[in-house]
Amino acid sequence: MDRIELAKNVRIDSYLKSIGFTGEIVKSKNIKAFWRGGTGNSVSIDVEQGVWHDFSEGTGGDIIALVMRIQNCGFTEAVDILVGGNYATSSFTAPPEIKPKESKIHIIENKGRVQSYALRQYMGDRGIEPKTYDKWCTEVVYSVGDGNKQYYAVAFPLTGAKGYVLRNKYVKQCTKQSYSFVNTHITNKLLIFEGHCDMLSYDSVYPNTSAYLVLNSVVNKKHVHHIVEQYNNVELWLDNDNAGEEAVDYFKKMFPDITMTDMRYKYARFNDLNDCWVNFKKHQTI
């Protein structure tokens, strides 16, 4: 086994614990990107397959890619770190790299209105009421890869590519990497959100007052210029983390002639707008 294969066989959980992570890593539960100051649970890790994905940044890959991201180093240095460290290893041979554009999610059925009790409870836990999510979301049945097992999720349509954003208690992913642009008939103001629950939180209070652009991941900011440039007034309702800060700076620099307002001051004590909205619903206080 050569050095690269040895590096790829290092378990992701073993490496993360060596740099200070103390939580539990399970496939059904995302973790915070603590290495970049992330505040939301945006990172999905499959320890058994040796892969990870940061939904906020739109990055991911194997253990080597993770070390390169965290240590801000090149491929060779990342391999040296993994081979030279005292880490637990997996018995499996690392799987072949999956191309980012390949979708392993197959939509079996769009059931229309969200009906599943578990999904309605999930949306309720996020502070979103039926009168809001029934306007924008549907319930879909889907499968993953070649498996026959079926799953249910709240689905929000993507605009930049044919597909859906899928959400339930355990899943936070897209069938394609793209954005969602809705209320396009409203031309006076554009509101940019990172996630759909942020958009639904806003729409719970101020329904249908502005056009909404949901990035789904800040990496999509480079793909929405043609939308942003149509507006003179843009509000940025992004996350309170480093990725959100970088996205705010990006939009302001790319569109200097457009009025760009960073709205994060309204929920500065919280991870994002939905986190603030859930707190308000529970305690009636910001």
JOSULLIN-V550051 format. One record per residue. N is the residue number from 1. PSI is psi in radians with two decimals (NA if undefined). BURIAL is 1 if it has 9 or more other ideal C-beta (glycine too) atoms within 8 Angstrom, else 0. Layout:
[[N,PSI,BURIAL] [N,PSI,BURIAL]]
//
This chain:
[[1,2.18,0] [2,3.11,0] [3,-0.67,0] [4,-0.74,0] [5,-0.68,1] [6,-0.74,1] [7,-0.74,1] [8,-0.35,1] [9,-0.05,1] [10,2.31,1] [11,2.36,1] [12,-0.70,1] [13,-0.62,1] [14,-0.75,1] [15,-0.81,1] [16,-0.67,1] [17,-0.53,1] [18,-0.36,1] [19,0.27,0] [20,-0.05,0] [21,2.27,1] [22,-0.07,0] [23,-3.07,0] [24,2.40,0] [25,1.95,1] [26,2.64,0] [27,-0.58,0] [28,0.03,0] [29,2.15,0] [30,2.81,1] [31,2.95,1] [32,2.55,1] [33,1.27,1] [34,-0.40,1] [35,-0.31,0] [36,0.27,1] [37,0.33,0] [38,2.45,1] [39,-0.35,1] [40,2.75,1] [41,1.43,0] [42,-0.04,1] [43,2.13,1] [44,2.31,1] [45,2.25,1] [46,1.69,1] [47,-0.71,1] [48,-0.62,0] [49,-0.23,0] [50,0.62,1] [51,2.79,1] [52,2.78,1] [53,2.24,1] [54,1.81,1] [55,-0.49,1] [56,-0.75,1] [57,-0.39,1] [58,0.45,1] [59,2.92,1] [60,-3.06,1] [61,-2.58,1] [62,-2.98,1] [63,-0.61,1] [64,-0.75,1] [65,-0.61,1] [66,-0.77,1] [67,-0.71,1] [68,-0.69,1] [69,-0.79,1] [70,-0.77,0] [71,-0.10,1] [72,0.88,0] [73,3.06,0] [74,3.09,0] [75,-0.85,0] [76,-0.76,0] [77,-0.65,1] [78,-0.74,1] [79,-0.75,1] [80,-0.72,0] [81,-0.78,1] [82,-0.72,1] [83,-0.59,1] [84,-0.15,0] [85,2.92,1] [86,1.41,0] [87,2.68,1] [88,2.55,0] [89,2.79,1] [90,2.72,1] [91,-0.21,0] [92,2.77,0] [93,2.30,0] [94,2.36,0] [95,2.77,1] [96,2.64,0] [97,2.37,0] [98,2.22,0] [99,2.36,0] [100,-0.56,0] [101,-0.17,0] [102,2.19,0] [103,2.22,0] [104,0.13,0] [105,2.28,1] [106,2.07,0] [107,2.10,1] [108,-0.74,0] [109,2.42,0] [110,1.96,0] [111,0.00,1] [112,-2.34,0] [113,2.44,0] [114,2.06,1] [115,-0.54,0] [116,2.30,0] [117,-0.73,0] [118,-0.69,1] [119,-0.68,1] [120,-0.63,1] [121,-0.71,0] [122,-0.82,1] [123,-0.64,1] [124,-0.67,1] [125,-0.44,0] [126,0.10,1] [127,0.21,1] [128,2.19,1] [129,2.77,0] [130,-0.67,0] [131,-0.39,0] [132,-0.94,1] [133,-0.40,1] [134,-0.37,1] [135,-0.61,0] [136,-0.41,1] [137,2.77,1] [138,3.02,1] [139,2.28,1] [140,2.70,1] [141,2.30,1] [142,2.89,1] [143,2.90,1] [144,2.25,1] [145,-2.39,0] [146,0.13,0] [147,2.68,0] [148,-0.18,0] [149,2.39,0] [150,2.55,0] [151,2.82,1] [152,2.51,1] [153,2.70,1] [154,2.29,1] [155,2.40,1] [156,2.22,1] [157,2.50,0] [158,2.64,1] [159,-0.78,1] [160,-0.31,1] [161,2.66,0] [162,2.01,0] [163,-2.87,1] [164,2.69,1] [165,2.26,1] [166,2.33,1] [167,2.34,1] [168,-2.96,1] [169,-0.49,0] [170,-0.20,0] [171,2.38,1] [172,1.61,0] [173,2.98,1] [174,2.57,1] [175,-0.43,1] [176,2.73,1] [177,1.83,1] [178,-3.08,1] [179,3.03,1] [180,2.26,1] [181,1.98,1] [182,2.95,1] [183,0.70,0] [184,-0.27,0] [185,-0.23,0] [186,2.04,1] [187,-0.02,0] [188,-0.44,0] [189,2.49,1] [190,2.26,1] [191,2.24,1] [192,2.19,1] [193,2.78,1] [194,-0.71,1] [195,2.82,1] [196,-0.58,1] [197,-0.49,1] [198,-0.81,1] [199,-0.76,1] [200,-0.56,1] [201,-0.81,1] [202,-0.78,1] [203,-0.36,1] [204,-0.50,1] [205,-0.73,0] [206,1.27,0] [207,2.32,0] [208,0.66,0] [209,-0.26,0] [210,2.91,1] [211,2.50,1] [212,2.32,1] [213,2.01,1] [214,2.07,1] [215,-0.54,1] [216,-0.51,1] [217,2.43,1] [218,-0.28,1] [219,-0.40,1] [220,-0.03,1] [221,-0.49,1] [222,-0.21,0] [223,0.13,0] [224,0.27,1] [225,-0.70,0] [226,-0.38,0] [227,-0.86,1] [228,-0.69,1] [229,-0.12,0] [230,-0.17,0] [231,2.59,1] [232,-0.31,0] [233,2.01,1] [234,2.30,1] [235,2.36,1] [236,1.87,1] [237,1.13,1] [238,-3.14,1] [239,2.69,1] [240,1.15,1] [241,-3.11,1] [242,-0.68,0] [243,-0.70,1] [244,-0.71,1] [245,-0.76,0] [246,-0.64,1] [247,-0.71,1] [248,-0.83,1] [249,-0.70,0] [250,-0.87,1] [251,-0.69,1] [252,-0.65,1] [253,-0.63,0] [254,-0.45,0] [255,1.17,1] [256,-0.37,0] [257,-0.01,0] [258,2.41,1] [259,1.89,0] [260,2.08,1] [261,2.10,0] [262,1.95,0] [263,0.10,0] [264,-0.28,1] [265,-0.43,0] [266,-0.36,0] [267,0.75,1] [268,-0.46,0] [269,0.00,0] [270,2.86,1] [271,-0.73,0] [272,-3.11,1] [273,-0.70,1] [274,-0.67,1] [275,-0.73,1] [276,-0.74,1] [277,-0.72,1] [278,-0.72,1] [279,-0.73,1] [280,-0.74,1] [281,-0.58,0] [282,-0.70,0] [283,-0.09,0] [284,0.65,0] [285,2.54,0] [286,NA,0]]
//
